[in-house]
Structures are given as C-alpha cells and as structure tokens.
Amino acid sequence: MKLGTQTIQHWLQDAHEHSQIRVEPIRFEECEHWSLREGAMIHDTGGFFALRGLRIESASPRLNGFVAPMIDQPQPGWLAFLVRQGPSGLEWLLQAKTEPGNVNPTQIAPSIQATPSNYNRLHGGAPTLFLEHIHKNALYLSLGAHSEQGSKFLWKFNKNSVIALPKDMSVEAPEPFFRWCSSHIMRELLGQSNCLNTDARSAIATAPWVSLAEHGELFGADVLKASYAKPCGEPVKARLSERVTPVVGRAGLHWVFDPLDSLEGWDFTPDGIINAETGAPALTYARVDVQGREVSHWCQPFLTHAGEPDHVLLMRIEDGVAQFFIRSHQEPGFGLRREFSPSFQDGQADRDKVRHWMKPDSAVLAEISQSDEGGRFMQARARYRIVLVGDTPPPRSHPTGMWVPLSVLEHAMRTPGRCTNELRTLGSLILSTDFDHACRKL
C-alpha cells in the first residue's frame, strides 16, 4: 500500500475511533418511532423511508410472482462530491461516514450524502454540512438521477453530482470526518474493498471520467486507451436507448402492496422478517449510537441478505480494443423500465447463459468485496469482478446484451437512469489504478 493511500486509511481509522459506534440488535417492539401501519413499516414522522411488502403480477415471467419486502423511499437523495483544482489535477473532498450496516463501519462517502429527511432536519439534529454548495451558483461537472438497487428499492433515485468550487473559494475540511484527496490517490482507493461506499462509487462512475485524470492521462494500458478513444456515434447512442425502452404491451406489470405481517413466503417475527423456505433473515432491527452524524442515537429496521452475491463484468480484446459485455435488465423496483447491468449479476434468471463464457483459466483483472449502503442494509455485501475472456460467441448470440468499448460504457453510465447500481460499482472499479495496471500486462 502506497504512502498516500496509507494516510487515507489512517484517517478513516481515526474517524472510526471518533465515531464510537455501537450497534445493538433489538426486537420490533423496541424499535423506537417505528410502527406497523396498514401493513407497512413507517416512521412516526412519515419521513425517511418505509418498508412495504411487494407482490408483482406481470406478463413477464422474470417478474411474475415476485414477493418480498421492499424499501419505499420516493424522495431522491443528494450524492455530491465537491472538487477543487490541485497541482496535478482535481482534488476531491472526502467524507468519512460511519454507517451502522457497513462491513467496515467507516467508509469514504461523497462530500454530501443526505436524503431530504436529513437535510430538512426532520430528525431534529444538526444541519448537513456544505449543503449550500448544491444550490448557490453551483458549477456542476455532472448532475443526474440514478437508481438504487431495483431488487430492494421501489422506484428510488439519487441525484449524483460533482461540483467544482470556484478558484477563489476556500473550503475547509473539518477533521476528523472530512479530508481533501488527490485524483491519483482516489484511483488507488477505488481498487480496495469496503473503502469507498457504494454512493461514492456511483457519484464517481457517473461523473466525467477524465475528472480523475492527472496531467491529462486517464489510462496507461494500450487496450484501454484505444477503447476509451473509440468514437461513440449517434447510431450507438440510439441503440443504447432502444435497449432500455420497455415493451409495455408485452410485459405489463401490476404492483400489489401486501401487508408485511402476512406476506406470502415470509415470516414476520419479533426479531425480523425471515424467508419461510430457507430461514434466512431479510429484515432486522437495531439501535444505533454514533458520533459525528447529524443525530447520535436512533433505531431503525435494516434489510439484509445471506451470502455474497457475485456481480461480473466480462471484458474481451478485439483488434487491440477492450470491450465489455453489458445487458438490458429488468428489476422489480424499476417498474416497466430496464437498465443496463453487468454481464451477469445476482437475480438474473438466465445468467448462466453468460457465466459459462468464463473458463477456469480466465484472468480476474480486478476484484473487490463491497458492502451495500449501510444506512439501509445490515452487513450485506457483494463481490464485484472484471474478468477477461477469450473466445466469445457471435454478437447476436445473446439477445439482451452487447459488447461496448469504454467510450460507450462511460456514455451509458453518465446518462441518468441508464445503468444499475451494480454496473456503476464496476464502472468505478474500471477507473481504479489496479485495473489499469493489470491491463498494461495484456
């Protein structure tokens, strides 16, 4: 680990110690300010988020019969990085944010990470720092609404943004929870597990990728340079749009909200909601004490899942150009919409059709273990890998997927509502120093 990265890791450890976090499992009757009303789990204020039982009736066999507890949080949150010009490129204002559900509790978050309930101070706590920069004379390098996981959230989006500060503006980073970081070190951190949270990765992947370049060079590997330089013409952009257009007449969808305490296939217990078939918990409750947040004490329900789902982005090299296989994917929380996903991700019924393209000797070019957003999920994690494959089938052998160069992938990620949370996480991994170095050896 290089010196700059070690400094950030020490800073995160210091912030973690200052947070004094304590998470205590509790029962539903101990979960203060939460109650079951009309079959949904709702906060007394009516804000923050709710949990509802979703059942889907659809002409689409992939969605028909889906039944599960889902997070209902209709108001979009803000995920914003503040950046300034440094000696060799942009510098990023990092927030060391401690979330009760994170695998490593304190991870790097965007400079501003807040829901409307937070920044409108529905909790009665302290104001959200730097919030004035998203409203007053903001120079946005990126701004767009991007989805949360459609397998867990109902129609949930966040405003992902990167905001450039004027040259004459000085913003202090109050220790120990904020710190400025160079683009070079940021790229080193992107290759580490449970270091940047998923919100930070999403905001970075949907920003102009060149904002992470120092001295004008983003990639050093020849196959990545050629892929990033490949033109993204209008026909390709049109094709990308076609891939996410829903076929309403053929795949109609009807959402039904069933009571959580009588949800088919799920057991509602004092300790949480459990899958009746497997016994695996899907929801739990906790009491949280933590310093450095707008409020230092609260209770809430958390979604969780067993195991470590595997999300993979396949890469091939054609005529010296790196290409990546992405797929059109529909999830329960997207309604009739589709978004682009990795080559295969957890929950795809036909993922084995693509998985077999990997061979025992296929090279893993980059890999991380990443916890889901710790403000809504308890100790839930997934594995993300970029895998190099050799012989691949003809382009039309998979009707929902396509091979694209980096230029097209960046265009898709920067387009609001176009790529899943899982694909954006893998996009942040593409921008890591580790991935670039691995590709230089090809």
C-alpha positions in Angstrom: 0.0 0.0 0.0 1.4 3.4 -1.0 2.1 6.2 1.4 -0.8 8.4 0.2 -3.3 5.5 0.5 -2.0 4.6 3.9 -2.6 8.2 5.0 -6.2 8.0 4.0 -6.6 4.6 5.7 -5.2 6.0 8.9 -7.6 8.9 8.6 -10.5 6.5 8.2 -9.4 4.6 11.3 -9.1 7.8 13.3 -12.7 8.8 12.1 -13.9 5.4 13.1 -12.5 5.7 16.6 -14.1 9.2 17.0 -17.4 7.8 15.9 -17.6 5.5 18.9 -20.2 3.5 17.0 -22.3 0.9 18.8 -24.9 -1.2 17.1 -27.3 -3.3 19.2 -29.7 -5.8 17.7 -33.3 -5.2 19.1 -36.8 -6.5 18.7 -39.5 -4.8 16.7 -41.3 -3.5 19.9 -38.0 -1.9 21.0 -37.6 -0.1 17.6 -38.5 3.5 18.8 -40.6 5.7 16.5 -41.3 2.8 14.0 -44.7 1.1 13.8 -46.7 -1.2 11.5 -49.5 0.8 9.9 -51.8 -0.6 7.2 -49.3 -3.4 6.7 -46.3 -1.1 6.1 -43.4 -0.3 8.5 -43.4 3.5 8.8 -41.5 6.1 10.9 -43.6 8.3 13.2 -42.8 11.4 11.2 -43.8 9.7 7.9 -40.4 10.6 6.6 -37.0 8.8 6.0 -38.3 5.6 4.4 -40.9 2.9 4.7 -40.9 -0.9 4.2 -43.7 -2.5 2.2 -44.5 -6.0 1.0 -44.4 -6.1 -2.8 -46.1 -8.7 -4.9 -45.9 -8.5 -8.7 -48.4 -9.7 -11.3 -46.8 -9.4 -14.7 -46.8 -10.9 -18.2 -43.0 -11.1 -17.8 -42.0 -14.5 -16.5 -38.9 -12.9 -14.9 -41.1 -10.7 -12.6 -44.4 -12.5 -12.2 -44.8 -13.9 -8.8 -42.1 -11.8 -7.1 -42.9 -11.3 -3.4 -40.6 -9.6 -1.0 -40.2 -6.7 1.5 -39.0 -3.6 -0.3 -37.7 -0.1 0.7 -40.1 2.7 -0.3 -38.2 6.0 -0.3 -39.7 8.1 -3.1 -37.7 11.3 -2.4 -34.3 11.4 -4.2 -31.3 11.9 -2.0 -28.2 14.0 -2.8 -24.8 12.4 -3.5 -22.4 15.2 -4.3 -18.6 15.5 -4.4 -17.0 18.9 -4.1 -13.8 19.2 -6.1 -11.2 21.9 -6.5 -8.2 22.4 -8.8 -4.9 21.0 -7.3 -1.3 21.0 -8.5 -1.7 17.9 -10.7 -5.5 17.7 -11.3 -8.7 17.8 -9.4 -8.8 17.2 -5.6 -11.9 15.6 -4.0 -13.5 16.4 -0.7 -14.0 13.1 1.1 -16.3 12.4 4.0 -15.5 9.6 6.4 -19.1 8.5 7.1 -19.9 5.8 9.7 -22.9 3.7 8.8 -24.3 1.1 11.2 -24.7 -1.5 8.4 -21.4 -1.2 6.7 -19.0 -4.2 6.8 -16.3 -1.7 7.7 -18.4 0.9 9.6 -16.4 3.9 8.5 -16.0 4.3 4.7 -15.4 7.1 2.3 -18.6 8.9 1.2 -19.4 11.8 -1.1 -18.8 15.3 0.4 -22.6 15.5 0.8 -24.7 12.3 1.2 -28.2 13.1 2.5 -31.8 12.4 1.9 -34.4 15.2 2.1 -35.4 14.0 5.5 -31.8 14.6 6.6 -31.1 18.0 5.1 -34.6 19.3 6.0 -33.7 18.2 9.6 -36.7 16.0 10.1 -34.6 14.3 12.8 -34.2 17.5 14.7 -30.4 17.2 14.6 -27.5 19.2 13.2 -27.6 20.7 9.6 -25.9 18.9 6.7 -22.5 20.4 6.0 -21.7 22.0 2.7 -25.4 21.8 1.6 -25.2 25.4 0.3 -22.9 24.4 -2.5 -25.6 22.3 -4.2 -27.9 25.3 -4.6 -25.9 28.5 -4.8 -24.0 29.3 -8.0 -23.0 25.6 -8.3 -20.8 24.6 -11.3 -21.8 21.1 -12.0 -19.4 18.8 -13.7 -22.2 16.1 -13.5 -25.8 16.0 -12.3 -28.3 13.3 -12.9 -30.8 11.0 -11.2 -29.5 7.4 -10.9 -31.3 4.4 -9.5 -30.7 2.4 -6.3 -30.9 -1.4 -6.4 -34.1 -2.3 -8.1 -34.2 -5.6 -6.3 -34.6 -3.8 -2.9 -35.9 -0.3 -3.6 -39.2 0.8 -5.1 -38.5 3.4 -7.8 -35.7 5.0 -5.9 -33.2 7.5 -7.4 -30.4 9.7 -6.1 -29.1 12.9 -7.6 -25.4 12.0 -8.4 -23.2 15.1 -8.9 -19.7 16.5 -8.9 -19.5 20.2 -8.1 -16.4 22.3 -9.0 -15.6 25.1 -6.5 -14.5 28.5 -7.8 -10.8 29.1 -7.7 -11.2 31.9 -5.3 -13.2 29.8 -2.8 -11.6 28.1 0.1 -13.5 25.3 1.8 -12.0 23.9 5.0 -12.3 20.2 5.6 -13.2 19.8 9.3 -11.3 17.0 10.9 -11.7 14.1 11.6 -14.6 13.5 9.3 -13.6 15.4 6.1 -10.4 15.4 4.1 -9.2 16.6 0.6 -7.7 13.9 -1.6 -5.9 13.9 -5.0 -7.3 12.1 -8.0 -4.3 9.9 -8.0 -4.9 8.6 -4.5 -8.6 8.3 -5.2 -7.9 5.9 -8.1 -5.8 3.8 -5.8 -8.6 3.7 -3.3 -11.1 2.6 -5.9 -9.4 -0.8 -6.1 -9.8 -1.5 -2.4 -12.6 -3.5 -0.8 -15.1 -1.7 1.6 -13.1 1.6 1.4 -15.4 3.8 -0.7 -19.1 3.3 -0.1 -21.5 2.5 -2.9 -22.8 6.1 -3.0 -19.3 7.4 -3.6 -18.6 4.8 -6.3 -21.9 5.8 -8.0 -21.1 9.5 -8.0 -17.6 8.9 -9.4 -18.8 6.5 -12.1 -21.5 8.9 -13.4 -19.1 11.9 -13.5 -16.8 12.7 -16.4 -14.2 10.0 -16.1 -11.5 12.5 -17.2 -12.0 14.3 -13.9 -9.9 11.5 -12.3 -7.0 12.0 -14.8 -3.8 13.6 -13.7 -1.6 15.5 -16.2 -4.2 14.7 -18.9 -3.9 10.9 -19.0 -6.7 8.7 -17.7 -5.5 5.2 -18.8 -2.0 3.9 -19.3 -2.9 0.5 -20.8 -2.9 0.5 -24.6 -6.1 -1.7 -24.8 -7.9 0.8 -22.5 -6.6 3.9 -24.3 -7.8 2.5 -27.6 -11.2 1.6 -26.1 -11.7 5.0 -24.5 -10.7 6.8 -27.7 -13.2 4.8 -29.9 -16.0 7.2 -31.1 -19.4 6.9 -29.5 -21.5 7.9 -32.5 -25.2 8.7 -32.8 -26.2 5.2 -34.0 -24.7 3.6 -30.9 -26.4 6.1 -28.7 -29.7 5.3 -30.4 -29.1 1.6 -29.9 -28.4 2.2 -26.2 -31.8 4.0 -25.9 -33.6 1.2 -27.7 -32.2 -1.4 -25.2 -33.9 0.3 -22.3 -37.2 1.1 -23.8 -39.9 -1.1 -22.1 -42.3 -3.2 -24.2 -45.4 -2.2 -22.3 -47.9 -4.2 -24.3 -46.0 -7.5 -24.0 -44.7 -7.2 -20.4 -47.4 -5.3 -18.5 -46.8 -5.1 -14.8 -49.0 -4.6 -11.7 -47.6 -3.8 -8.3 -49.6 -5.0 -5.3 -48.7 -4.0 -1.8 -49.4 -6.8 0.7 -49.2 -6.4 4.5 -45.7 -7.2 5.8 -47.1 -9.3 8.6 -48.9 -11.6 6.2 -46.6 -11.6 3.2 -46.7 -14.9 1.3 -43.5 -16.9 1.7 -42.2 -14.7 4.6 -42.5 -15.0 8.4 -43.0 -11.8 10.4 -41.3 -12.3 13.8 -40.4 -10.1 16.7 -36.7 -10.3 15.6 -37.4 -9.5 11.9 -38.7 -10.9 8.7 -37.5 -14.3 7.6 -37.7 -16.3 4.4 -40.1 -19.1 5.2 -38.4 -21.6 2.9 -34.8 -21.0 3.7 -34.9 -19.5 7.2 -32.6 -16.6 6.0 -33.3 -13.2 7.6 -34.4 -10.5 5.2 -35.0 -7.7 7.7 -33.7 -7.0 11.2 -33.8 -4.1 13.7 -31.0 -2.2 15.5 -30.4 0.6 18.0 -27.5 2.8 16.9 -25.2 5.1 18.8 -22.6 7.1 16.8 -20.8 10.4 17.0 -20.1 12.7 14.0 -23.6 12.4 12.5 -26.5 14.9 12.5 -28.0 12.8 15.3 -26.1 10.5 17.6 -28.8 8.0 18.5 -31.7 6.3 16.6 -33.4 3.0 15.9 -34.4 1.6 12.6 -35.1 -1.5 10.5 -32.5 -2.8 8.1 -32.7 -5.1 5.1 -30.1 -7.9 4.9 -29.3 -11.0 2.8 -27.3 -14.1 3.2 -24.1 -14.9 1.3 -22.1 -12.7 -1.0 -23.8 -12.3 -4.5 -21.4 -12.3 -7.4 -21.5 -9.4 -10.0 -19.2 -9.8 -13.0 -18.3 -7.6 -15.9 -16.7 -9.6 -18.8 -14.0 -8.0 -20.9 -12.5 -9.1 -24.2 -9.9 -7.7 -26.6 -10.8 -7.3 -30.2 -8.2 -5.8 -32.6 -6.3 -4.2 -29.6 -9.5 -2.6 -28.2 -11.0 -3.6 -24.8 -14.7 -4.3 -25.0 -17.2 -5.0 -22.1 -20.4 -7.1 -22.2 -23.4 -5.3 -20.7 -27.0 -6.5 -20.6 -30.5 -5.0 -20.6 -32.0 -5.9 -17.3 -35.4 -5.5 -15.6 -35.8 -5.5 -11.8 -38.9 -5.4 -9.6 -38.3 -1.9 -8.3 -37.8 -0.4 -11.8 -41.4 -1.0 -12.8 -41.6 -1.3 -16.6 -38.1 0.3 -17.1 -35.0 -1.6 -18.0 -31.4 -0.6 -17.2 -28.0 -1.9 -18.3 -26.5 -4.4 -15.9 -23.1 -6.2 -15.7 -22.6 -9.3 -17.8 -24.3 -11.2 -15.0 -25.5 -10.1 -11.6 -27.4 -11.7 -8.8 -31.0 -12.2 -9.5 -30.8 -12.7 -13.3 -32.6 -15.9 -14.2 -30.6 -16.6 -17.3 -27.2 -15.5 -16.0 -25.7 -19.0 -16.6 -26.0 -18.4 -20.3 -23.2 -15.8 -19.9 -21.4 -17.3 -16.9 -20.2 -20.3 -19.0 -18.1 -17.9 -21.2 -15.7 -17.8 -18.3 -13.1 -20.6 -18.2 -11.1 -21.9 -15.3 -8.1 -20.0 -16.5 -9.9 -16.7 -17.2 -7.9 -13.9 -15.7 -9.6 -11.7 -13.0 -8.3 -8.2 -13.8 -9.9 -6.5 -10.7 -11.9 -7.6 -7.8 -13.4 -6.1 -4.6 -15.8 -7.1 -1.9 -18.2 -4.3 -1.3 -20.9 -3.8 1.4 -24.3 -2.4 0.3 -25.2 1.0 1.6 -25.0 0.7 5.4 -27.8 3.1 6.1 -30.4 0.7 4.8 -28.7 -2.7 4.8 -27.2 -4.6 7.7 -23.9 -6.4 6.9 -24.9 -7.1 3.3 -22.1 -7.5 0.9 -21.4 -8.5 -2.7 -18.4 -9.4 -4.8 -17.5 -7.4 -7.9 -15.1 -8.8 -10.6 -13.9 -7.8 -14.0 -12.9 -10.9 -15.9 -11.0 -11.3 -19.2 -12.5 -13.9 -21.6 -11.0 -15.2 -24.8 -13.3 -16.9 -27.4 -16.7 -15.3 -27.3 -19.8 -16.2 -29.2 -21.2 -14.1 -32.1 -22.6 -10.6 -31.1 -26.2 -11.7 -31.5 -25.9 -14.9 -29.6 -27.4 -13.1 -26.5 -30.5 -11.0 -27.4 -30.3 -8.8 -24.3 -26.6 -8.0 -24.3 -23.9 -6.2 -26.3 -20.1 -5.7 -26.3 -19.2 -2.0 -26.0 -15.9 0.0 -25.7 -15.1 2.2 -22.7 -16.3 5.3 -24.6 -19.8 3.8 -24.9 -19.8 2.5 -21.4 -19.0 5.9 -20.0 -21.8 7.5 -22.1 -24.2 4.9 -20.7 -23.1 5.5 -17.1 -23.4 9.3 -17.4 -26.9 9.1 -18.8 -29.4 9.3 -15.9 -31.3 6.1 -15.2 -29.4 4.0 -17.7 -27.2 1.7 -15.6 -27.8 -0.4 -12.5 -26.1 0.3 -9.2 -24.1 -2.9 -9.7 -22.8 -1.8 -13.1 -21.9 1.6 -11.8 -19.9 0.0 -9.0 -18.0 -2.0 -11.6 -17.5 1.2 -13.6 -15.7 2.7 -10.6 -13.5 -0.4 -10.5 -12.6 0.2 -14.1 -11.3 3.6 -13.0 -9.0 2.1 -10.4 -5.2 2.1 -10.7 -5.2 -1.7 -10.0 -7.3 -2.4 -13.1 -5.2 -0.1 -15.4 -2.0 -1.8 -14.2 -3.5 -5.3 -14.8 -4.4 -4.3 -18.3 -0.9 -3.0 -19.1 0.3 -6.5 -18.9 -2.0 -7.8 -21.6 
